[in-house]
Amino acid sequence: MTVQVHNIEQRTDEWHAWRKEHGTASNAPCIMKAAAFAPYTWRQLIEVMTGVREIWVTSAMRRGSESEEKIQELYEATTGEGGYPMCLSNGFLGASLDWGYMPDPFGDIERAAEFKTPNKGSESPLWKAETVDDVPMHIRFQIQHQYLVSEAQQIDLVVYAHDLDKIKIIPIPSDRDCQGALREQWDEFWHYYLTGTLPPAQPRDIREIKDQELNRLLLEYRKVCDQMADLKSNQESLKEDIFKYADESSVSCNGIVVERVVRKGNVDWKELCEDQQLHDSLIEKFRKPSTVYHKIRNF
């Protein structure tokens, strides 16, 4: 079994910290650009994982959390199997299962389940779903991610109608093609996340507004940028001529010193990490808190 089981209680501080170090199932819809709830884009997800964007707990989320014990009771009564919530990792990917069943503590996960409690209860489209094709894509991506991480033999979608106090079980088959696509997208996203590089903007990342004052400020900004570009070009040309006079010395004239400086080369951190076999977690403890800011670019 290549899957690692973590002894972490869900929704604790330790659990939240663990989630920031792994690509998790709840964010799989965002990775596949099919999110039905925030974070909607890769940029938003990076902000959530680095702690500069907060996801508010909605009433629907609270209802789902509060219903989990009841759903587990009904599900186990139906299946005749006893399981428990699990936190799993498989490389940098993670999954926090609502319920999992392992007959052998050192074997494979035989069965897992994802619990959903729609706000509208028995009137919700999810309760009325009969087949996999009736299940929304964002939930299917979430469960395929769980297959990818857990390597479970079977995963059930368990829908709870709180107004009826009943569950509906919809078996979701493993889809290797979908899991392959998920893995490719996670690999690409994780590169941006680890390197601190901004992913390409998605439509929801840019809000186009029409405001006369903002338009005036941006036009003025563009004008200043053009002027600065001309000045920068003149500055570089003058510096080249000045450095010719300096040759291999430091020189001074008219109150200005042209100083000869020797600077050490930059550290190749990628090569250092590979050579010294430094693990990401060792480096991360020295990282300063993330910050958020704006920058201006042309489009």
LUMMAR-374640 format. One record per residue (C-alpha): x, y, z. Coordinates in Angstrom, 1 decimal, m for minus. Example, Ala and Ser with C-alpha at 12.3 -4.5 7.8 and 13.67 -1.06 7.14 Angstrom:
2
<<12.3, m4.5, 7.8>>
<<13.7, m1.1, 7.1>>
This chain:
299
<<0.0, 0.0, 0.0>>
<<1.6, 3.3, m1.1>>
<<m1.0, 5.3, 0.8>>
<<m0.1, 6.9, 4.2>>
<<m2.7, 7.1, 6.9>>
<<m2.4, 10.1, 9.3>>
<<m3.7, 10.1, 12.8>>
<<m5.2, 13.6, 12.6>>
<<m8.6, 14.6, 13.8>>
<<m10.6, 16.5, 11.2>>
<<m11.1, 20.3, 11.6>>
<<m8.4, 20.7, 14.2>>
<<m5.5, 23.1, 13.9>>
<<m3.3, 20.2, 13.0>>
<<m5.7, 19.1, 10.2>>
<<m5.9, 22.6, 8.7>>
<<m2.0, 22.8, 8.7>>
<<m1.8, 19.4, 7.1>>
<<m4.3, 20.5, 4.3>>
<<m2.0, 23.4, 3.4>>
<<0.8, 20.9, 2.6>>
<<m1.3, 18.7, 0.3>>
<<m3.5, 19.0, m2.7>>
<<m6.9, 17.8, m1.3>>
<<m10.1, 16.4, m2.7>>
<<m12.3, 19.4, m1.8>>
<<m10.0, 21.5, m4.1>>
<<m10.0, 19.0, m7.0>>
<<m13.0, 20.9, m8.7>>
<<m11.0, 24.1, m8.5>>
<<m8.0, 22.3, m10.1>>
<<m10.2, 21.1, m12.9>>
<<m11.8, 24.5, m13.3>>
<<m15.2, 23.3, m12.3>>
<<m15.6, 24.7, m8.8>>
<<m19.1, 25.3, m7.5>>
<<m17.8, 27.2, m4.4>>
<<m14.8, 29.2, m3.4>>
<<m11.9, 29.0, m4.1>>
<<m12.9, 29.2, m7.8>>
<<m9.5, 29.7, m9.4>>
<<m5.9, 28.5, m9.0>>
<<m4.8, 31.9, m7.9>>
<<m7.6, 32.0, m5.2>>
<<m6.6, 28.5, m4.1>>
<<m2.9, 29.5, m3.7>>
<<m4.1, 32.5, m1.6>>
<<m6.2, 30.1, 0.6>>
<<m3.3, 27.7, 1.1>>
<<m0.8, 30.4, 1.9>>
<<m3.2, 32.0, 4.4>>
<<m3.9, 35.3, 2.7>>
<<m7.5, 34.5, 1.7>>
<<m10.1, 33.1, 4.1>>
<<m12.9, 30.7, 3.3>>
<<m16.0, 31.5, 5.4>>
<<m17.9, 28.6, 6.9>>
<<m21.4, 28.8, 5.5>>
<<m24.6, 27.4, 7.0>>
<<m24.6, 24.6, 4.4>>
<<m21.1, 23.6, 5.5>>
<<m22.0, 23.7, 9.2>>
<<m25.1, 21.5, 8.5>>
<<m22.9, 19.0, 6.6>>
<<m20.4, 18.8, 9.5>>
<<m23.1, 18.5, 12.1>>
<<m24.8, 15.7, 10.1>>
<<m21.8, 13.4, 9.7>>
<<m22.3, 11.3, 12.8>>
<<m25.9, 10.6, 11.8>>
<<m25.0, 9.8, 8.2>>
<<m22.3, 7.4, 9.4>>
<<m24.8, 5.7, 11.7>>
<<m27.3, 5.2, 8.8>>
<<m24.6, 4.2, 6.3>>
<<m23.1, 1.6, 8.6>>
<<m26.6, 0.2, 9.4>>
<<m27.2, m0.1, 5.6>>
<<m23.8, m1.6, 4.6>>
<<m23.1, m3.6, 7.8>>
<<m19.6, m2.4, 7.9>>
<<m17.9, m0.2, 10.5>>
<<m15.4, 2.5, 9.5>>
<<m14.1, 5.9, 10.5>>
<<m13.0, 9.2, 9.1>>
<<m9.5, 9.1, 7.6>>
<<m6.7, 11.5, 6.5>>
<<m4.6, 10.0, 3.8>>
<<m1.7, 11.2, 1.6>>
<<m0.2, 9.8, m1.5>>
<<2.8, 11.9, m2.3>>
<<1.8, 15.6, m2.2>>
<<m1.8, 14.7, m2.7>>
<<m4.1, 14.2, 0.2>>
<<m7.7, 13.2, 1.0>>
<<m9.7, 13.6, 4.1>>
<<m12.3, 10.9, 3.8>>
<<m15.6, 11.2, 5.7>>
<<m15.6, 7.4, 6.1>>
<<m13.2, 4.6, 5.2>>
<<m13.1, 0.8, 5.9>>
<<m9.9, m1.2, 6.0>>
<<m10.3, m4.9, 6.9>>
<<m6.5, m5.1, 7.4>>
<<m4.8, m2.2, 9.2>>
<<m1.8, m2.7, 6.9>>
<<m3.8, m3.5, 3.7>>
<<m5.9, m1.6, 1.2>>
<<m8.9, 0.6, 1.8>>
<<m11.8, m1.7, 0.7>>
<<m14.5, 0.9, 0.8>>
<<m14.9, 4.7, 1.4>>
<<m17.7, 7.2, 1.4>>
<<m18.3, 10.9, 0.8>>
<<m21.1, 12.4, 2.8>>
<<m23.3, 15.2, 1.4>>
<<m26.1, 17.0, 3.1>>
<<m27.9, 19.3, 0.6>>
<<m29.6, 22.3, 2.1>>
<<m32.9, 21.6, 0.4>>
<<m33.0, 18.0, 1.7>>
<<m35.4, 15.7, m0.3>>
<<m36.2, 18.6, m2.7>>
<<m32.6, 19.0, m3.8>>
<<m31.4, 17.8, m7.2>>
<<m28.7, 15.7, m5.5>>
<<m31.2, 13.7, m3.6>>
<<m33.1, 13.1, m6.8>>
<<m30.0, 11.9, m8.6>>
<<m30.2, 8.2, m9.6>>
<<m27.0, 7.5, m11.5>>
<<m23.5, 8.9, m11.7>>
<<m24.5, 11.0, m14.7>>
<<m26.9, 12.9, m12.5>>
<<m24.2, 13.8, m10.0>>
<<m22.7, 17.3, m10.5>>
<<m19.2, 17.3, m12.0>>
<<m17.6, 19.1, m9.0>>
<<m18.6, 16.2, m6.7>>
<<m17.4, 13.6, m9.3>>
<<m14.0, 15.3, m9.5>>
<<m13.8, 15.3, m5.7>>
<<m14.5, 11.5, m5.5>>
<<m12.1, 10.7, m8.4>>
<<m9.4, 12.6, m6.4>>
<<m10.2, 10.4, m3.4>>
<<m9.8, 7.3, m5.6>>
<<m6.5, 8.7, m6.9>>
<<m5.1, 9.2, m3.3>>
<<m6.7, 6.3, m1.4>>
<<m6.6, 3.6, m4.1>>
<<m9.9, 2.4, m2.6>>
<<m11.7, m0.5, m4.2>>
<<m15.1, 1.4, m4.0>>
<<m16.3, 4.8, m3.0>>
<<m19.9, 5.7, m2.4>>
<<m21.6, 9.0, m2.5>>
<<m24.0, 9.1, 0.5>>
<<m26.7, 11.8, 0.2>>
<<m28.6, 12.7, 3.4>>
<<m32.1, 14.2, 3.3>>
<<m32.2, 15.9, 6.7>>
<<m36.0, 16.5, 6.4>>
<<m36.6, 12.7, 6.0>>
<<m33.7, 11.5, 8.1>>
<<m32.8, 9.2, 5.3>>
<<m29.8, 8.5, 3.1>>
<<m29.3, 7.5, m0.5>>
<<m26.2, 5.6, m1.6>>
<<m24.9, 6.2, m5.1>>
<<m21.8, 4.0, m5.9>>
<<m19.3, 6.1, m7.9>>
<<m17.0, 3.9, m10.1>>
<<m13.3, 4.6, m10.5>>
<<m12.5, 6.6, m13.7>>
<<m8.8, 6.2, m14.5>>
<<m8.9, 8.7, m17.4>>
<<m10.4, 11.3, m15.1>>
<<m7.8, 10.5, m12.4>>
<<m5.0, 10.9, m15.0>>
<<m6.3, 14.3, m16.0>>
<<m6.5, 15.3, m12.3>>
<<m2.9, 14.2, m11.7>>
<<m1.7, 16.3, m14.7>>
<<m3.5, 19.4, m13.5>>
<<m2.4, 18.9, m9.9>>
<<1.3, 18.5, m11.0>>
<<1.0, 21.8, m13.0>>
<<m0.6, 23.6, m10.1>>
<<1.8, 22.3, m7.5>>
<<4.8, 23.7, m9.5>>
<<3.3, 27.2, m9.2>>
<<2.5, 26.6, m5.5>>
<<6.0, 25.4, m4.6>>
<<7.9, 28.0, m6.7>>
<<5.7, 30.9, m5.6>>
<<4.9, 31.6, m9.2>>
<<1.6, 33.2, m10.2>>
<<m0.6, 30.9, m12.3>>
<<m2.2, 32.2, m15.4>>
<<m5.3, 34.3, m14.7>>
<<m8.7, 32.7, m15.1>>
<<m11.9, 34.7, m16.0>>
<<m12.9, 35.0, m12.3>>
<<m9.5, 36.4, m11.4>>
<<m10.1, 39.7, m13.3>>
<<m13.1, 41.9, m12.6>>
<<m13.5, 44.5, m15.4>>
<<m15.0, 47.8, m14.2>>
<<m15.8, 51.1, m15.8>>
<<m15.0, 54.0, m13.6>>
<<m14.0, 57.5, m14.9>>
<<m11.6, 58.2, m12.0>>
<<m9.9, 54.8, m12.3>>
<<m9.6, 55.3, m16.1>>
<<m8.0, 58.7, m15.6>>
<<m5.5, 57.3, m13.1>>
<<m4.6, 54.4, m15.3>>
<<m4.0, 56.6, m18.3>>
<<m1.8, 58.9, m16.2>>
<<0.0, 55.8, m14.9>>
<<0.7, 54.6, m18.5>>
<<2.0, 58.1, m19.4>>
<<4.4, 58.1, m16.5>>
<<5.6, 54.5, m17.4>>
<<6.4, 55.6, m20.9>>
<<8.3, 58.6, m19.6>>
<<10.2, 56.4, m17.2>>
<<11.1, 53.9, m19.9>>
<<12.7, 56.7, m21.9>>
<<14.6, 58.0, m18.9>>
<<15.7, 54.4, m18.0>>
<<17.1, 54.0, m21.5>>
<<19.0, 57.3, m21.3>>
<<20.3, 56.3, m17.8>>
<<21.6, 52.9, m19.0>>
<<23.4, 54.6, m22.0>>
<<25.0, 57.2, m19.7>>
<<26.1, 54.5, m17.2>>
<<27.9, 52.5, m20.0>>
<<29.9, 55.6, m21.0>>
<<30.7, 56.4, m17.3>>
<<31.9, 52.8, m16.6>>
<<34.4, 53.1, m19.5>>
<<36.1, 55.9, m17.7>>
<<36.1, 54.0, m14.4>>
<<37.9, 51.0, m16.0>>
<<39.1, 48.8, m13.1>>
<<39.1, 51.5, m10.4>>
<<36.7, 53.4, m8.3>>
<<36.5, 57.1, m9.4>>
<<34.9, 60.3, m8.1>>
<<34.0, 63.5, m9.8>>
<<31.6, 66.4, m9.1>>
<<30.5, 64.8, m5.8>>
<<29.6, 61.4, m7.4>>
<<31.5, 58.2, m6.7>>
<<31.6, 55.4, m9.2>>
<<32.5, 52.5, m7.0>>
<<34.0, 49.1, m8.1>>
<<32.1, 46.4, m6.2>>
<<32.7, 42.6, m6.0>>
<<29.6, 40.6, m5.2>>
<<29.3, 36.9, m4.5>>
<<27.2, 34.9, m6.9>>
<<23.6, 33.9, m5.9>>
<<23.0, 30.5, m4.2>>
<<21.5, 27.9, m6.6>>
<<18.8, 26.8, m4.1>>
<<17.5, 24.0, m6.4>>
<<21.0, 22.5, m6.7>>
<<21.6, 22.9, m3.0>>
<<18.3, 21.1, m2.1>>
<<19.1, 18.3, m4.4>>
<<22.7, 18.0, m3.3>>
<<22.0, 18.1, 0.4>>
<<18.7, 16.3, 0.1>>
<<16.8, 19.0, 1.9>>
<<13.2, 18.2, 2.4>>
<<10.5, 20.9, 1.7>>
<<9.3, 20.7, 5.3>>
<<12.8, 21.6, 6.5>>
<<12.9, 24.7, 4.3>>
<<9.3, 25.7, 5.0>>
<<9.9, 26.3, 8.7>>
<<12.2, 29.2, 7.8>>
<<9.7, 30.8, 5.4>>
<<8.2, 34.2, 6.4>>
<<4.4, 34.7, 6.3>>
<<2.8, 35.1, 2.8>>
<<1.7, 38.6, 1.7>>
<<m0.8, 39.8, m0.8>>
<<m0.4, 42.8, m3.1>>
<<m1.4, 44.2, m6.4>>
<<0.7, 44.8, m9.5>>
<<m0.1, 46.4, m12.9>>
<<0.4, 44.8, m16.3>>
<<m0.8, 45.4, m19.8>>
<<m3.3, 43.0, m21.5>>
